[in-house]
Amino acid sequence: MESGTVGGRRLRKTESAEMRWVVPGGACEEDEIESSDDGGADTPAAASGSRGGGGSDDDDDGYEEDEMLRQRLVRTGPRADSFDVEALDVPGVYRHQEFTLGRSIVLTLQTLGVVFGDVGTSPLYTFDVMFNKYPITSKEDVLGALSLVIYTLILIPFLKYTLIVLWGNDDGEGGTFALYSLICRNAKASLLPNQLPSDTRISSFNLKVPSVELERSLKIKERLETSSMLKKLLLMLVLFGTSMVIADGVVTPAMSVMSAVNGFKVGISSVNEGEVVMITVAFLIVLFSLQRFGTSKVGLAVGPALFIWFCCLAGIGIYNIRIYGSEVLRAFNPVYIYYYFERNPTQAWMSLGGCLLCASGSEAMFADLCYFSVRSVQLTFVFLVLPCLLLGYLGQAAFLMENLAENQQIFFLSIPSQAFWPVVFIATLAALIASRAMTTAIFSTIKQATALGCFPRLKIIHTSRKFMGQIYIPVMNWFLLVSCLAFVTVFGSINEIGNAYGIAELGVMMMTTVLVTIIMLLIWQVNIVVVLCFLTLFLGMELFFFSSVLGSAADGSWVLLVFAAVLYLVMYIWNYGTKLKYETEVKQKLSMDLMVQLGCNLGTVRAPGIGLIYNELVRGVPAIFGHFLTTLPAMHSMIIFVCIKWVPVPVVPQNERFLFRRVCPKNYHMFRCIARYGYKDVRKENPQAFEQLLIESLEKFIRREAQERSLESDHNDETDSEEEIASSSSRVLVGPNGSIYSLGVPLVESAGADNSALGSSMSLDGSLEETMDVIHKAKESGVVYLLGHGDIRARKESFFLKKLVINYFYAFLRKNCRRGIATLSVPHTRLMQVAMQYMV
């Protein structure tokens, strides 16, 4: 609320305090005040200062006086950013696919083959790892271990993931980065300062603003947005969880396949440990070679096989309970867990690492959510997977209670002799399927991390035309294969791999617990008592498990910790270098004053054609444009600064893809275009389709701009008849809506007011036709892509560690990751590049 006095008379308060400096030569929307991000400005100096770069802060007083003479200060009422206005004018709404009954059955089979393979094969090795270091001394030990397994299955995969964490999906996307994206969308927690208010206008944004009544969520949101330390801590937790996901994807194939191949040792006594390793290596090479055929095809092919595997688990369990007795059902009483720890506390504590393996694959169930619907995952787990797993473990425990000396290869020893080899075959096939569970989850996570600037760019291939989330990353696939083969040959036993497996699983689980807790507080606005119960129960239990696996880290599991640490450093260095590069580009961007001094010809010759200048800035003129002006003999008649921006949503609808605004006055024919993509989107448009869509969106923007100016002109004509308050130094118009127009220079000379009003619509129509004619002529002359190849180096006065990270590690990653030309699908025949070095 604001009030003022003119000529001794007090003006009434208005709802808006925003002012706008307008250059008579034309609109320059890029030069307008960004009230939502820059805090606003009330003077020409402040307005020019907000442009950034180019020394605009050093303008002398005489220049400012000239600027004031040729500008008009207009009180416009509540001003919407041009990106915001354009974003509100999109009719499209992203909708989920509707699934028929037949499609739901197909998805259920694919869900078995992709999501539940890991957790489904856990009966192959859980009891083996639990009883590896200490022998079984009594039936009560078996009941205690079984009770521990039962309630671990109920608490972690069922209660935590199926009933709680799955609801934390980001519009169908799961995994660590999906949770991070959800937090960043509801609070400005990203370290990369390229957020725009218009991003919230995307129909798939689904922003849930914390209610005023819940002060707790508002305080958390404010604290998270204002504290750079909390932002960094949040990112570090996410990167740590992601590195553990990738490490989990390395250990999972090794553990699953080797545990299945151990069945050959039971059936053929001559097979030794070395031959098991060789057979495992062969299976893994075949497995990763088939990964490129895609999730949809492979998932549908192996879904029935995994269904048979779960039926085998249930059948063998029922058989063993019937043969060896139903005494194992007493394990549903949790008191046996207490007795287990009371009799042998050290043995029980050491067995926790093996017990956790029964919940392995829980994170894959969440991370692979992008491939399937939440309902299909939940129903499949509750009505098929969980009952079969419980029956399988009950059957093995029943066998163990009558054969206490058999504490290795328990699953294969408990199989009826008549069905041994068919079950071994199905188990091997299920293990191969399980190895894909975390691999597909890793592909999804890497895609999300790349889109959010936390992982080097890699080639991504879509393997399904119907489901865009199903992807394949060749480089990552072969990297996982090499790493997995190294783990198999180094460890050579499931007992040693099992402890490393537990470390990877627990690292991911703990990060998921922390992120879901933040979502509960910030977005879901759950009662604080419920949040504390969730955090205390699950994080406390996971830390207890983690203490057990860390106690055995000296046996070789430390290798996995080193592997995860290297992955973490790669992601952190990439994010750190990307952030420094963006901040440097923002500081070095060209000022609007310089653009005005160059004139509409930009100090060079304007040749017919459209120049698409790719850059990462969402505001201002990038410094690389100055290099193009000094390097090229001519510049195109129309310039469009294109920013490919990844927003924290899974999908951006096609008709909401582009946002435009003018960068300079109209006669400059320069525009800013932001092409927005979600982290689930992949740029699949060919250059011709992209150019056509971009130009059509530009024409739509020009027409909308003309309509808005026509309406503004009509509104100004109406206000001429309203109350006018004048003084010797200025004129102030008060419109019917209460908006105040304070003019340093009269809007319309009184003598020519009528003529100007009569010709306003004709001038607007002529301007529209002229602009559209320029676009068509430039389009006919062709489109050229102008890219800046930016290299960053640390300043000489920087610390040694910063020089090492930027000049060597980050430079190595940039040199070996996928080039921007390939990522943007730029045709080489119409490409021009200029090199530039940024000192950070």
N, C-alpha and C positions, 0 to 999 in steps of 0.2 A: 504494500500500500504506500502510495506516495502522494504528496501535495506540493504545490508551488505557488508563487505569487508573480503576477505580471501586472505592471502598472499600478501596484498597490492593491490589486484585487486578488483575493485568495481563490485558487482553483480547487474544485472538489477532487478527492482522491480517486485514483483509477486502479484497476486490477492489475495492470501490467506496468513494469518499470523498464521495459526493454526499448532501446533506441537503435536506429539503423542509419548509418551514413551511406548515402546513395550518390554515386558518381553520375553526373548527367550524361556521360558518354555511353552508358549501358550498364547492365547488371553484371556484377562480379560476385557471384554467390560464394565462391571459395574464399573471398575476402571478408565475408560477414562474420559477426561475432558468434562464437560457439559457446552459448551461455551454459549449456549442460556440461561442458568439459573444461572450458577455460575460465569459467567464473564470470564471464561477461566483461564489457568495457563500456565506458560512457564518453570517451573522447576519441578523436581521430588517432591520437598517439597511442592510446591503449589498444585501439583496434588494429593499427598497423603492427604494434608490438606483438600481438597474438598470432601474427602470421608466421613468425619464426624465421631465423636465418637472414643472411644478406645484409646485416648491419642496420636494420630498420630502427634500432634503438638509438642510433647516433644522429638522427635527423635534426637539423638545426631549427631554431624558432621561426626563421623566415619561411622555411619550407612548410612548417605546420600551418602558418597563417595562410599561405597559398592554398594548402589543402582545404582549409576551412572555407575559403572563398568559393571554391569550386565544388563543394559538397553540401548536401542538405541533411540535416539531422531530423529524422522522421520518427515520431512515436507511433509504433505500429500495433500496440496491443500484444497479446501473447504470440510470440514468434515461434513457428515450428521450423526446425531444420529442414532444408530441402530434401535431404535423404529420408527424413521421417515422413514428410508429406508424400513422397513417392512410394515409400514402403507401405503406407496405408491404402494405396490405390491399387492393390493387387487382389484379385478376387479368388485366387487359387487357395485351396486348403489341402494340406497333405493328409491323406487318410490311410489307415491300415488296410491291408487286403482282407477281404472277407473270405473265409475258408469254408468250403462245402464239406460234407461228411467224408466223401472220397478223398478229398485233399487232406483232411485231418488224419485219416488212416495212414496215408502215405507219409505225412509229416511225423506221425508216431514211429513208423519204422525207421525213418531217417534220424529221428531223435535218438533211438536206441543205438544206431550205428555211429553217430557222431558225438553225442553228449555223454552217454552212460557207459561207454566202453571201459573207461579207466576205473570208475568205481565198481563196475561189474566184474572185473578181473581181480579185485583185491582179495577174494578168498584164496587165490593161488599162493599168496605169500604172507598174509597177515600173521597167522599163528606160527609160521616158520621163523619170522623175525622176532616175534615176542618171546619164544622159548629158545632162542639161539644161544644166549650166554649162560642161562641157568636151566638145569634140567627140571622136569616136572616131578614133584615129590609126592603129590596126593591129588585125589579127585577134587578137593576143595580149591586147589590152585587152578584147575581147569574151569571150575564154576566161576571163580573170581575173575579170571581172564576173560571168559565168555561174557560175564555181566558187564565188564568194562567195555568190551567191543559193542555190545548191544546198545548201551547208553551213549557211547560215542557216536554210533550211527544215528540214534534218535536226536541227539542234541545238535550235532554239526550239520550233516547233510540234510536232515529233515527239518528240524526246528529253525536253525539259523538260515540256511540257504533257501530251502524250498518255501518256507512260510514267511520269511522276513526279507532276506537279501534280494531275492528275485523281484520284489516290488520296488527295489531301488534302481531298476533299469532306466536307462536314458532313452525313452521313446522306443523301446524294444532292443536297445543295445546294452550289453552287459560287459563286465570286466572292470579292471582298476581305472582305466582312463575314461570309461563311461561315467563312473562315479565322480571322477575329477571334473569332467565336462559338465555334469549336472550341477556341481557346486559352483563352478565358474559362471554358469548361466544365471544363477540366482544371486550371486555376489561377485563383484569384480575382483576375483582372486587370481586372475592370470597375471603373470609377470610381463607379458608382452602388451604394451600400451596401445593397442589398435582397436579397442572396443568402440562401437558407435551406438548411439541411442536407437538408430534405425534397425539394428540387429534384433531388437526385441519385437519388431513388427513382423518377423517371419512367422508364417502360420504354424510351423512345426516347433516354434520356440517354446510354447506352452509354459510361459513364465508364471510361477506362483509367488506372488509378492507376499512376504510375511504380513500378517494382520496386525493392525495397530494395537489390538488388545494384548497380544503376546509380546511384551517388551523384551523378553529373553531372546527371541529370534532376531528382533531388530538390533539389539545390542551386539549379538554375535556377528550379524551381517556387517554392521558398521565397523566392528573391531577387525574383522577379516579384510575389509576393503581398505582400511587406513594403515594397517600394520604390514610393512614390507617383510618383516621377520616371519610373521605367520604365513604369508604367501610363499616365502622360500621354504619354510618348514613343510607346508602342505605339498609343495612340488617334490621335495626330497622324499617324503613318504610315498608319493605316487611312483616316483622313479625306482625306489627300492622295491616296492611291490611288483613293478613291471619286470625288473631284473630277476626277481624270484620266479615270476611266471615263465620267463624264457628258460631259466635253469630247470624249472619243473618239466618243461617240454623236452629237455635233454635227458633227464633221468627217467621219465615215464616210459619211453619205448624200451630203454635198456632193462628196466625192472620187469615190465609186463612180458616182453618176449622171452627173456632169460628164464623167468619163473615158469612159463609154459613149456619151454624146451627141456626143463628139468624133468618133465614127465617121461622123456625118453630114457633117463637114467633109471627110473623105476621099472619101466617095461623091458629095457634091455640092459642087463647088468654090465655089459662090456663097455658101455658108453661112459667116458670119464669127463672131468670138468673142462679140460682143454677142448674136447670135441663139442661140448655144449656151447662154449664161447664161439667156436667157428660157425656152428649152425645158427647161432644168434646173429652174428655179423651178416651172414648171407640173407637171413630173413629181413634184417633192417635195411639192407641195400635195396631189396625188392620193394619193401614197404614205402620208402621215401621216393623211389622211382615212380610209383603209382600215384603219388600225392597230386600230381599235376592234372589228373583226370577230374578233379573237383569234388567238392563235398556232396553236391546233389546226386551225382551219378554213383559215387562210391557208397554214400550213405544209404541209398535205396537198395544197392546190391548187397550190402553186408547187414542191413537191418534185420532181415529174416534170420540170418545166421546168429546174430546176437540174441534174438528172441529165443532161438533154440537153446543157446547157452544159458540164459536165465532159467528156462524150463529144466535144463539139466541140473543146475544148482538146486532148484527146489526139489526135483525128483530124488537126487542123491541124498539131500538132507532128510527128506521124509523116509527114505529107505534106511538110513543109518539110525534115525530115531526109533524106527520100528524094530530094527535088529538089536541095537545096543541099549534100548530103554529110553524112557521119557524123563529121566531124572534131570536132564539138562534144562528142562523148562523152569526149574527153580531159579535159574540165573536171571530171570526177569525181576527177581527181588534184588534191589540195589544194595542190600545189606552185605551181600557176598563181596562187593567191592571193598567194603570196610574190612571184612575178614581177610581179604587178600593182602591188603597193605599192613594189617596188624601182624600177620604171621611172618611175612618176608618183605619188609619195607624197601630194602635196597633192590631186591629182585623185581618187585612190583613197579618201583620207580623206573628202573632200566627198561622194563617192558613197555612203558608208555609210548616210546618212539615207534615200536612195532604196532601197537594198538591203533595209533593215529592212521596207519596205512589203510585201515578199513574205511576211512573217510576220504581217501585220496580220490581225486576227480571231482570233489565238491566245487572247487573253483572253476573247473572246466564246465560244469553244469551252468554256472553263471556267465562265464566268459563266452561260451558258445551260444548264448541266448540270441545273439543277432541273427543266427541262422534259422531260428524257429520261434514259435509263439510261446509266451509264458505259460498259457494253459496246457499246451501239449507237453511241456517239460514237467510241470507240476503233476498232472494226472498220470503220466507214465511212471514217474518216480514213486508216487504214493501207492498206486494200484498194481504195479508190476515189479519195479526194481527193488524197493525196500522189502516187500514180503519174501522175494526170492533170496535176497542177501541174508535175511534173518534165518531162513530155513537152511541155507548153505552153511552158515556158521554153527547153528545148532547141531547139524549132522556131523560136522567135523569134531565138535566138542564131545558128542556122544561116542564117536570112535576113539577119541583120545582118553576118555575116562576108563575104557577097557583096554587101552594099549598105551600106558604111560611112558614106555620107553621110546615110542615112535614120535619124536618131536621135530622131524624134518620131512619135507614133501608130504605133509599131512593130507592135503587134498587128494593127491593121486593115490595114496595108500588107502583112503577111505572109499575109493570108487569100487563098485562091484566088479568082479573079474570079467563077467560076461560083457560089460559095457566099457571096459577100460580103454581100448584103442579108439573107438568112436568118440569117447569123451575127450581123450587127448587131442584128437584132431580138431574137435570143436573148440577146445581150450586154446590151442595154438592160433586158430583163426580169430577167436575173440581177443586174444592178446595183441594180434596185429591190428585189429580194429581199435583196441584201446589206445594203441600208440598214436593213433591219429587224433584222439580227443584233445590233448593239449596242443598238438601241432596246429589244428584249426583254430584253437583259442589264441595261440601266439600270432597267427596271421591277422586275426581281427584286432588284437591289441597293438601290433606294430602299425597297422593302418591308422588306428586312432591316434597313436603317439606321433606319427609322421604329420598328420593333419594339424595337430596342436603344437607343432614345432619342437618336439622332444625326441625325435629320432631321425637319423639321416634318411634322405629320400631313396627309395628302392622301387624297382619295377613291380607293379601290382597287376595281376591278371584276374579278370572276372571269369569264373567257371560256370556261371549259370545265367541264362537270359531272363529267367523268371524272378530269381531272388538276388538282388544286387549286393547283398552282404556276403555272398559266398565267393571268396577270393583265394588266390594262390600267389605266394611271393617266392620266386625261384631262388634268389640268393639266400634268403632265410632258410629255405628248405634244405639246401645243400650244406649250409653252415650247421644246422641242427644234426644232419646226418654225420658229418665229420666229428662233431662234438660227442654225439652219442656213441659212435664207434670207439672214440678215445676212452670214454668212461667204461665201456664194456671190457675193453682189453686191459685197462689199468686195474679195475676192481676185480672183475672176474668171478664175482659171487653175489647172489642176491642179498645175502646177509650184510655185506659191506655197502652195497648200493642202497639198501633199505634205510640206513641211517641218514645218508645224504638226501634221499627221497623225502624223509620226514622234515628235514631242515627247509627244503624248498617249499613244501606244502604249507608249513606253519608260517613261513615268511609272508606268503600271499594271504593266508587267512587272517593274520593279525592286521595287515594293512587294510583289508576289506572291512574288518570290524571297526577300525578307527574312522574310515571314510563314511560308513553307514551311520555311525554315531553322529557325525557332523551333519549328515543329511536329515537324521531324525530331529536334530535341534533346529536346523536352519530352514528346512523345507517342509518336512512332515509336521513339525510343531507338536511333537509327541510330549506327553507329560514327563517332566524331569525324572520322576521316580521310575517310570518305565525305561527311560534312556539309561539311567544308572544301573538298573537291573540287567539290561542287555549288555552294557559295557563290562560290568563286573563279572557276570557269568561267563561270557564267551572270551573276553580278553584274558581274564584270570585263568580260565581253563587252558587256553592256548599257550600262555606263558608257562604254565606248569608242564605241558607237553614239551615246550621248547627247551626248558631246563634239562629235560631228559636227553633229547637228541644232542644238545651241546655238550653234554657230559661225555659223549662218545665221538666228538668231532676229531679228536686226535687219532682215531683209527683210520682216517682218510677222508672223512667228510669235509675237512677244511678245504679240499680241492674245489668243492662246489661253492663254498663261500667266496673263494678267490675268483672263481668264474663269474659269480653274480656281481662281485665288486667291480670287475672289469666292465661288465655290461652297464652297470650304474654310471661309471665314469664316462663311458661313451655317450650315454644319453644326457648326462649333466653338462658335459663340455659342449655338446651340440646345442643344447638349449641356451647355455651361457653365451656362446658365440653368436647365435642368432639374435638374442636379445641385444647384445652390444651393437651389432650391425644395424639393427632397426633404430635404436636410439641415436646412433651416429647419423643415419639418414635423416632423421627428424631434425637434428640440430643443424645440418648442413643444407636443408632445403632452401630454395631460392625465395626471396621475398617478393611480395606483390609490387612493391615500389620499383624494383628492378624490372619487372615485367612491364609496368606502365612506362618506364623510361625507354625501353626498347621499342615500344609502339606495336601496332597490330601486325607489322611485318617481322617482328622479333629480331630486328637488326640484320636480316638476311633476306633471301628471295623465297617467296612462298610458291612452291610448285604444286600443280593439281595432284590430288591423291589424299589418302587417309593414312596417317601414321599412328600405329598403336604402340605406345611406349609402356612397356611392362615395368612395374615397380611395386614396392611393398607398402608405400605410404597410402594412408586413407585420407590424408589432408595435405594440401600444399603441393608445390612444384618440386619434384626431386632434383637433387644436385646433378644427377646424370644427364638431365635435360640440357644443362649448360654445356656439358661436354659434346652433346650432339650439335648444339648451335655453333660451337667453335670448330668442330671437326668436319661437319657436312657442309657442302657448298650451298645447299638449299634445304628448306624445310617444307613439309607438306602443308597444303592449304587447310587441312583439318587435322588437329592433334587430339588424340584421346589417350589420357593416362589410365591404363588398365591395371587395377590391383586385384590379383587373385587372392581372395580372403577366405580362410577357413573359419567358420563360426562354430561355436560349441553346440551344434545341433546335429542329429544324425543325417537329416536330409533337408535340402532346400528345394522347394518345388521349382520347376523350370521357369514358370512365369513370374517367379520372384527372384530370379537369378541376378539381374542387373539393376543397379541404382546409378543414376546420373546426376551431375550438377555442372554448372559452368565454372571454369577456373578463372577466366578473365572476362572483360566486357565482350559484348556480342561480336564485334567486328574482329576479335581475335580468333574466333571459331576453335576454341580449346575447351575440352570437357574432361571431367573426371568420371570414370566408370569403375564401380566396385562390383566384381563378379564374385558372388558369395556361394560357397560350397560347404556342405556339411561333412563331418569326418567319415561318414558312410558313403558319400558321393565319390565317384571316380570320373574324371574328365574323359568322356568317351566321344565328345563331339569332334567331327573332322573340322579342319580349318574353315571350309566353306560354310558349314552349318553354323559354326560359332560366329563367324563374321556376319552372316545373315541375321542371326538372332540379335547380335549386338546392335546392328544398324537399325533394325526394326524397333528395338527398345529405345534407341536414341531419338528416332522420329516420334515415337510416342511421348517421350519426355519433352520434345520441342513443342508439340501440339498442346500438351498439358500446361506448359509454361505460358504459351500464348493465351490460353483460356484464363489462367490465373491473372495475368496482367490485364486482360480485358475486364474481368470482374473488378480488379483493383481500380481501374480507370473509371468504371461506372460508379463505384463507391465514392471515389474522390469527387465526382460530379455532384453526387447527392449531398455531400458535406458542405458544398459551397453555399447552400441555402440555410445552413445551421448558424448557431450563435458564433460570432467572431470577436475575439478579444485581441486588441492590438496595443502595442506600445511603440515608442520611438526606436527601440533597438531590435524588436522582433515581432513576429506574428504567431499567434497560437490559435488553432482551430479546435473546437470541442465538438466531436461528432455525436450522433444520437445514441451510440453505444457507450459513450463515456470516454472513448479513446482521445488522447490529446495529441495534436500534430503541431510541433514547434518547428518553425522554419527559419533558418538563417537567411535564406534567399527565397523569395516568393516562388511557390510552385508554378503559378501561372500569372503572367503579367495581366493586370486588370484590363488593359486595352485589348488584349488578344484572347481573352478567356473564352469567348463564344466560339471563335474560329477553331481554337484548340480542341474544345469539346466536340465540335462537329466532325473534326478530322481524326479523332483518336482511334476510332474503330478501323478507319481506312489505313492508318499508319501501322496498326497492329497486324492487320491482314497482310499488308505489303511486307512487313518484316518477317512474318511467318513464311510467306511464299519465297522470299529471298533466301532465308535460312535453309528451307527444304531444297531449293535449287542448288545451293552450295553443297549440300550433302549428296545429292544425286550425281552431280558432276564429279565430286571427289570419289564417290563409289565407282563410277565408270572408269576413272583413271587407275584404280587399283588400290589394294591395301598392302602396306609394308609394316613388318614387325621390327620394332627398335628395342633391342635388349641391351642392358648394361651388365657387363661381366664384372661384378664388384669383388674385390679382394680386400680382406681386412688384415691389418697388422697392428700390433701393440705399439704404443708410443715409446720413444726411447727412455723417457723418465719412468715408465711403468715398472712394477716389481718384477723380479725374475720369474716368479711362478706364473704371473699373467702372460709374460712373453712366451714362456714355454707352452702354456695352454693354447694361446691364440696363434702364435707363429708356427707351431709345429703340429700339435694334436688336432686342433680345429681345422687347420689348413689341410692336413692329411685326410680328414673326414670329408671335407668339401671337394677335394680333388678326386676321391674315390667313390663318392656317392653319385646318384643319378643327376645328370645335368638338368638345369632348368629348361633347356630347349626341348629335351625329350619329355619332361613332365608336362610342359605346356602344349605339346604337339604342334610346334611351330614349323611351318614348311621352310626348308633351307633355301629355296629359290627366292623367297621374299623376306629374308632375314638380314638385318644389319646389327652389328654388335660394336660396342665401344667399351674399352676396359677402363676401370676406375679403382683407385685404391682408397680405402677408408682407414684412417688412423684412429684407433679406439683407446 
